[in-house]
């Protein structure tokens, strides 16, 4: 199955500035829109609509999480 993704922004000291959790339905589009299983041996394009987290956000992490947790 496709994972949930968490985009986390932090400042120079590692303090959380902004975070958004994305369910698969939020980042899949095109021919994969509505898909539940990730295809094998095939590149996947993701698209995120995000707001500017501000000037303090100088680091980011993209975390793969369990979609059941959303």
N, C-alpha and C positions, 0 to 999 in steps of 0.2 A: 504493500500500500504506500501511497504518497505520505510523507511525513508532514507534520506541522513545522513551521519555521518561525523562529523568534529573532527579530532584528533588534540588537541592543546597542545603544550609543552611550559612550562614557566620556568623562573629562580627562584631563592630564593625570589626575590622581586615581583614576579608575572608578570614580563615583558615577552612578547611574544618572544619565541625563534624560534619556527617552528610551522607550521599548514598545514594540508592537509585535503581537503574535499573529501569524498568518495561517489560516486553515488552507488546505489544498485548493478549495474553491476560490480563494482570494488571489492565488498566484498562478493558477493554470488558466491558459487561454487557448485560442485557436483550436486545433484538432484534438488537444488533450482536455479541453474544457469538459468537466463532468466525469472525467476518467477517475477510476478508483485505484487502479493498479499501475505501477510504474513499468514502462516497457523495458525489456532487457537490451543491453548493448546498444542503446540509442541515446544521443544527446537530448536534453530537455531544456527548453528555454523558459525562464521564469520572468515574470513582470511584477514589480511592486509599485504601488502608489503610496508614497510616503510624504509627510510634511517635513519641512526643514527643521531639524532638531535644535538649531541655534549654533552660535559661535563656540559655545563651550564643548560641543560634541566633536572631539578630535579623534576618537577611536570608535571602531564599531566591530561587532561580532555577529555572525549569522549562525544561529544554533539550530540544530535539527532536534525536534522534540516529538513526542508521541501525540498523534492527532487526536487520540481519545481524551487527552488532557485539556483540550479546548472546549 
